[in-house]
């Protein structure tokens, strides 16, 4: 019996050498190419047993006679974490033993009260993180006091789950002492005997340079929406500042580079006059000129724009001249037999002929100028997005660094996608644009740029 | 050896009175193009190659001359020198009595590779030469339309070259060259890239255009039938170095039609050209050293 032959994509293999997939499959894979790295990132971030070599401290405590202070939010290695815990536990044992034995604490009573106030505050960051305490009350002793009370008297249902039994017991024991003195916070009415310290508590985490996706997302959101003091630069100002440097540098380089490139490609005279030196010069890395550029153009934006210019200009001349030379020579011959000479040949054949390839070259070179931007913004007076990346990176706030890096990536990617979409409308005669389907916006745009519409019929 | 299928052909030099009168008429017309002792030598790694050696000829106004020859005989080089795209090593040529320098609008050229400007529509392609000559936009457009109508592409005036078939592209190229009103049109194997049917169509198109337009044509081809079908005279070149073997007057009467392909004069001319281009010894079939790989009794021939 013959099986019915099924048609459609179901029987077509996913892997076939040099065969195009169906549009649905192509779209699916395109989405996957972005989701896959994201999924790997999530996998590493949210699955504790995959990597997580560190402990991120949620509750921390000072240790006596140790100068290195860890606060909540710090990362310590998994091997080192038990040491801190046992040190604090040992201190607590000592405190309890002293209290049992009735040994008078050394130091004045006011000093002990201050120390106790500090111990109370150790719960603040944890409470804020768990949503028990508003962020603004982070340093509000009254509110923190209420948290101790609430935890000790079981007012917070969450507490039993979030805190270790050890810490719960400590809180209850401490509250017993506190409540005998006062029901609300009063710095004068804090116990005059040392309170037990909260035992450090933490969760497995990746190193600080690999923040979780949600942290990056939230941080990115807050970077752009945060209210700033007057003297601070807002992130969108930084962003537009960076954009301005990239596009200005690139524009200048186009303004000079493209005409020279075309002349070099068209005339052997210019090619031999300019190209050998430019070919030599492009091997000198643009950042090597940074101090020189600062000396010439002083601080602020001018040397930065100049660096982007130096970084792209020399490549541009060579790329453009090469593109010009790639123009089919027989077109030039045909134009000559039709009477075109020098300038009209340049204007009517060479320029329109190379324009689509030139457009692609510019897309690639615009990507290059983003690379130079990062170096450019570090020279002279640091500025823009890179300054932010630099300072945040030094403070190891990598959750603030990632959004900016991703922002630069997205900007470059979207610019390129936009330019690539425009290409088929600007050059409707190229074979690539013929294959593209146009939506209503595209058709409208094509109608707008169609010059024939404006020419009145005879 | 007598073969029952061969027919006795007349000499290709025998001309009917009508054809003889036609040639007499041509000879009376002014000389359009005169080539005098043209030589071309290329320098390459192995020394110099003599591509054209002492080529001389005269072409009269409104004459249709074809250039044929084996590959490497320099027929394309000859036409490129005349179009001004290459320089001759020695010798000269006169167009309407003047020596032109470099390429120019007075000599139109149609290439095998179409060479339409892909960024211009058909109409704009045809207008190219007129715009270069700085004719007014309206005049150029009106003229271009006439030429487009003449080659039968009215409907495709606003199409881009990539939307056209090979034959249509070549018609645009011809219209573009003619719109400039050159005094001579060079065609370098213009139909070489077309399929047989389109090629036949294009040949009759070209004849119709030539009949209606005051134009002298120098046509390079490697297709003997095409050369006979189109031309008044055929310049036969030999290779290494490229020299004139013979300037054949085609004895086939005008107006030409595809039916004439089987006329004795046509066949006689073709036989003569074959003799000139492929001397007998080349045609001897050599047995290829192939082992028989089919069953006995499974004969193809």
Interface residues (C-beta under 8 A of the other chain):
Chain A: X328 X330 X331 X333 X334 X335 X336 X337 X338 X339 X340 X344 X348 X349 X352 X353 X355 X427 X428 X429 X430 X431 X434 X452 X458
Chain B: X83 X84 X85 X102 X103 X104 X105 X107 X108 X109 X111 X113 X115 X117 X118 X119 X120 X128 X129 X131 X132 X133 X138 X158 X160 X161 X162 X163 X173 X176 X177 X180 X186
